[in-house]
Amino acid sequence: MLNLRSIAVGYEATDVVSDLSLRLAEGEIGCLLGASGCGKTTVLRAIAGFEPLRSGEILLAGSRVAAKGGGVPPEARRIGVVFQDYALVPHLTVADNIAFGLRHLKGSKRKARVADMLDLVGLGDTAERYPHELSGGQQQRIALARALAPEPRLMLMDEPFSNLDVTLRERLAEEVRDILKRAGATAILVTHDQREAFAVADRVGVMAEGRLLQWDTPYAIYHEPAHRYVASFIGEGVLLPATLLADHCVCSELGELTPLPHTHLNGYRSFEVLIRPDAVALDPESEVRAQVLARAFRGAEFLYTLQLPSGCRVLALAPSLQPYDVGSTVGVRLMAQQSAVFPCAA
């Protein structure tokens, strides 16, 4: 449905986005994830038609809608947009807000479509209310219903949960994914929140300094990062020094690991291996010992910061029913057999 081919976008003499390519299939939900200023919102604006391309092209449903020198006007692209502030019209009822983009439909069909959208987002009893009478989460769902009402080919969402508190954001992210899937919508959102990205998206792209470093499934982004920045930016974990063994394994202080497929090891002598907290077990029988430097209570689990004999630190998750005191020494065991490995400069 969406195909970005080596696009570049910039302002004056500065490129904000460079050589960015991605593909999103019909019915998939994608997410551009990155820190503030990485260029993710600029990509969204280029897809919508609000920013011109310096190079590359954007295809929607197989048709080119943007290239250097021009493209299809935003209003003709059949793209729905959910803005960060929802942009609901305050003096219109909920029903009239949703009907705003349905002026091409006659009265009865318009009312039926509005009713369908309200049912889809679970707010069928709010038709005659006004935006200020709704909670933030309800306003967000009405904004989504309004954007879906004209049956766009693609939905764009710019930081859709940023105005909500943390607890509501997590719950609403799951609700929005369910709504989009039930509507059969193709969508792409931008966020700086990893939990939102993983809760909503089928495909996640990690951006930094205007470049897309990896476009993959949430699982692969977390467990199989293709770039050192992705490994450090996503989730928790450490990069532990390692050396190459003759049998194409690497050896770290915690033990041996097999690099992920397609890892380039030739020509390098030293490496760093990604160790996630869920890959480290506390095992009293293990010969590898570590000192507990800190622990953070997370309800069912503690997150421990451990110092190995070399002075390197790792993180470990363990059930909170049997806590280990700060300062104590524990046995640690590596549970993973394979991990991301990154060569160090010679």
C-alpha positions in Angstrom: 0.0 0.0 0.0 2.8 2.4 0.9 6.2 2.5 -0.7 8.9 5.1 0.0 11.9 4.9 -2.3 15.0 6.7 -1.2 13.2 9.8 -0.2 15.0 13.0 1.0 13.3 15.9 2.6 14.9 19.2 3.8 14.6 22.8 4.6 16.8 25.4 2.9 20.3 23.9 2.8 19.7 21.2 5.4 18.6 17.6 4.7 16.2 16.5 7.5 15.6 13.1 6.1 18.0 11.3 3.8 17.8 8.2 1.6 14.8 6.7 3.5 13.0 3.6 2.1 10.3 1.5 3.5 7.3 -0.6 2.5 4.0 -1.1 4.3 1.5 -3.8 3.1 -2.2 -3.3 2.9 -3.8 -3.7 6.4 -0.5 -3.4 8.2 0.3 -0.8 10.9 3.7 0.7 10.8 5.5 3.0 13.3 8.4 5.4 13.0 10.2 5.5 16.3 12.9 7.8 17.5 14.1 10.6 19.7 12.9 14.2 19.1 14.4 15.8 16.1 15.2 12.5 14.3 13.0 13.4 11.3 10.0 11.0 11.9 7.3 13.7 11.7 8.9 15.1 8.6 8.5 11.7 6.9 4.8 11.7 7.9 4.3 15.2 6.5 6.0 14.2 3.3 3.6 11.2 2.9 0.6 13.4 3.6 1.8 15.9 0.9 2.7 18.7 3.3 6.4 18.7 2.5 8.0 18.4 -1.0 10.7 15.7 -1.8 14.2 16.6 -2.7 14.7 13.2 -4.2 13.1 9.8 -4.3 9.4 9.0 -4.7 6.4 7.9 -2.7 3.9 5.4 -4.1 0.5 4.8 -2.6 -1.4 1.7 -3.8 1.0 1.4 -6.7 0.5 5.0 -7.9 3.2 7.7 -7.5 1.9 10.5 -5.4 5.2 12.4 -4.7 8.6 12.9 -6.4 11.1 15.7 -6.8 9.3 18.7 -8.4 5.8 17.9 -7.3 3.1 15.3 -6.8 -0.5 14.7 -6.1 -2.1 17.4 -3.8 -2.7 16.4 -0.2 -6.5 16.5 -0.6 -6.4 14.1 -3.5 -4.3 11.4 -1.8 -7.1 9.9 0.2 -5.0 9.9 3.4 -6.5 10.3 6.8 -4.6 12.2 9.5 -5.0 12.1 13.3 -3.2 15.2 14.7 -1.4 15.4 18.0 -4.0 17.7 19.4 -6.9 15.8 17.8 -8.1 19.1 16.0 -11.8 18.4 16.8 -14.1 21.4 16.0 -15.2 22.6 19.5 -18.6 24.0 18.4 -19.7 20.9 16.5 -21.2 17.8 18.1 -19.3 14.5 18.0 -21.5 13.3 15.2 -20.9 16.5 13.2 -17.2 16.2 13.7 -17.2 12.7 12.3 -19.4 13.8 9.4 -17.1 16.7 8.5 -15.4 14.7 5.8 -18.5 13.0 4.5 -20.1 15.9 2.6 -20.0 13.7 -0.6 -22.6 11.4 1.0 -26.4 12.1 1.2 -28.1 12.5 4.5 -29.1 9.0 5.3 -25.9 7.4 4.1 -23.9 10.1 6.1 -25.8 9.3 9.3 -25.3 5.6 8.8 -21.6 6.0 8.3 -21.3 8.2 11.4 -23.2 5.6 13.4 -20.9 2.9 12.1 -17.8 4.8 13.1 -19.1 5.5 16.6 -19.9 1.8 17.0 -16.4 1.0 15.8 -14.7 3.1 18.4 -17.2 2.1 21.1 -18.7 5.6 21.7 -22.2 5.2 20.2 -23.8 7.1 23.1 -21.7 10.3 22.5 -23.1 11.5 19.2 -24.8 14.6 20.5 -22.1 15.6 23.0 -19.4 18.2 22.3 -15.6 17.6 22.4 -15.1 19.4 25.7 -17.6 17.0 27.3 -15.3 14.0 26.5 -12.2 12.7 28.2 -8.9 12.8 26.5 -9.1 9.1 25.5 -12.6 9.6 24.1 -11.5 12.6 22.1 -8.7 10.6 20.7 -11.0 7.8 19.5 -13.4 10.4 18.0 -10.5 11.9 16.1 -9.7 8.4 14.8 -13.3 7.8 13.8 -13.4 11.1 11.9 -10.2 10.2 10.0 -11.5 6.7 9.2 -15.0 7.8 8.1 -14.1 8.7 4.5 -12.4 5.3 4.1 -8.8 6.6 3.4 -6.3 4.4 1.7 -3.8 5.2 4.4 -4.0 6.6 8.0 -1.3 8.8 9.5 -1.0 9.5 13.2 1.4 12.0 14.7 2.2 11.2 18.4 -1.4 10.3 18.9 -1.1 9.5 22.6 1.3 12.2 23.8 -1.4 14.3 25.5 -2.6 11.4 27.7 -1.3 10.1 31.0 1.0 7.0 31.0 -1.6 4.5 32.1 -4.2 5.7 29.6 -1.7 5.8 26.8 -0.9 2.1 27.2 -4.5 1.0 27.3 -5.5 3.3 24.4 -2.7 2.1 22.2 -4.1 -1.4 22.4 -7.6 -0.1 21.7 -6.4 1.9 18.7 -4.7 -1.2 17.2 -7.9 -3.2 17.6 -9.9 -0.4 16.0 -7.6 -0.1 13.0 -7.5 -3.9 12.5 -11.2 -4.2 12.7 -11.5 -1.4 10.1 -8.9 -3.1 7.9 -7.0 0.1 7.8 -3.4 0.6 6.7 -1.7 3.1 9.1 1.6 4.6 10.1 2.2 6.5 13.2 5.2 8.3 14.7 6.2 8.2 18.4 9.2 8.4 20.7 7.6 5.9 23.1 8.8 2.3 22.6 5.9 0.8 24.5 3.4 2.5 22.2 5.3 1.3 19.1 5.3 -2.3 20.2 1.7 -2.2 21.4 0.4 -0.8 18.1 2.6 -1.7 15.2 3.2 -4.7 12.9 6.4 -3.0 11.6 8.6 -0.6 13.5 11.3 1.7 12.0 14.0 3.1 14.3 15.2 6.5 13.1 18.2 8.6 14.0 19.6 11.8 12.5 17.2 11.6 9.5 18.0 8.0 8.6 16.0 4.8 9.0 18.3 2.4 10.7 16.0 -0.7 10.7 12.5 -1.4 9.5 11.3 -4.7 11.0 8.9 -6.5 13.3 8.8 -5.4 16.9 10.3 -8.8 17.9 13.3 -8.4 15.5 13.8 -4.8 16.5 14.2 -5.9 20.2 16.0 -9.2 19.8 17.7 -8.9 16.5 18.9 -5.2 16.2 20.8 -4.6 13.0 22.6 -1.5 14.2 24.4 -0.7 17.4 22.2 2.4 17.9 19.1 0.3 17.7 20.5 -2.1 20.3 21.1 0.7 22.7 18.0 2.7 22.0 15.5 -0.1 22.2 14.6 -1.7 25.6 17.2 -2.3 28.3 20.4 -4.1 28.1 24.2 -3.7 27.8 26.9 -4.3 25.2 29.4 -6.6 26.8 33.0 -7.0 25.4 33.5 -10.3 23.5 36.1 -12.1 21.5 35.8 -14.3 18.4 36.3 -18.1 18.8 37.4 -20.4 16.0 34.0 -22.0 15.5 32.3 -18.7 14.6 31.1 -18.1 18.2 31.9 -15.2 20.4 33.0 -15.5 24.0 31.9 -13.0 26.7 32.5 -13.0 30.4 29.1 -14.6 30.8 29.8 -17.4 28.3 29.6 -18.3 24.6 27.1 -17.0 22.1 26.3 -17.5 18.5 26.0 -14.3 16.4 22.8 -13.6 14.6 22.8 -14.7 10.9 24.4 -12.3 8.4 26.6 -10.8 11.1 29.9 -9.6 9.6 32.8 -10.7 11.7 35.6 -11.0 9.2 38.5 -8.5 9.7 37.7 -7.7 13.3 39.3 -8.9 16.5 37.1 -7.5 19.2 33.3 -7.3 19.5 30.4 -6.3 21.7 27.5 -8.6 22.3 24.0 -7.4 23.3 22.8 -8.9 26.6 19.2 -8.2 27.5 17.9 -8.5 31.1 15.7 -11.4 30.2 18.7 -13.3 28.9 20.4 -13.3 32.4 19.3 -15.7 35.1 20.3 -15.6 38.8 21.5 -19.1 39.5 23.1 -20.1 42.8 24.8 -23.0 41.2 26.6 -20.9 38.5 30.4 -20.5 38.7 30.1 -17.0 37.3 29.5 -14.6 40.2 28.4 -11.0 40.3 27.7 -8.4 42.9 24.3 -6.7 43.2 24.8 -3.0 42.8 21.1 -2.0 42.6 17.7 -3.4 42.3 14.4 -1.8 41.0 11.1 -3.2 42.1 8.7 -3.8 39.2 5.9 -5.7 40.9 6.3 -9.3 39.7 10.0 -8.8 39.1 13.1 -7.0 40.3 15.5 -5.5 37.7 19.0 -6.0 39.1 22.1 -4.2 38.2 25.0 -6.6 38.6 28.8 -6.1 38.5 30.9 -8.9 37.0 34.5 -9.6 38.2 35.9 -7.5 35.3 33.9 -4.5 36.5 31.5 -4.7 33.6 27.8 -4.4 34.4 24.8 -6.4 33.2 21.1 -6.3 34.0 18.9 -9.2 35.1 15.2 -9.7 35.7 14.2 -12.1 38.5 11.0 -12.9 40.4 10.4 -10.5 43.3 9.4 -13.2 45.7 13.0 -14.0 46.5 14.9 -10.7 46.5 18.6 -10.4 46.7 20.1 -7.6 48.8 22.2 -4.8 47.4 25.8 -5.7 48.1 25.3 -9.5 48.0 27.0 -11.8 45.6 24.9 -14.0 43.3 25.5 -16.6 40.6 24.6 -15.6 37.1 23.9 -17.7 34.1 23.4 -16.7 30.4 20.1 -18.2 29.1 20.4 -17.0 25.5 22.3 -19.0 22.9 22.2 -16.4 20.2 22.5 -12.6 20.3 23.3 -9.5 18.3 27.1 -9.0 17.9 28.7 -5.8 16.8 32.4 -5.5 15.7 34.5 -2.9 17.4 36.7 -0.6 15.3 40.3 -1.9 15.0 
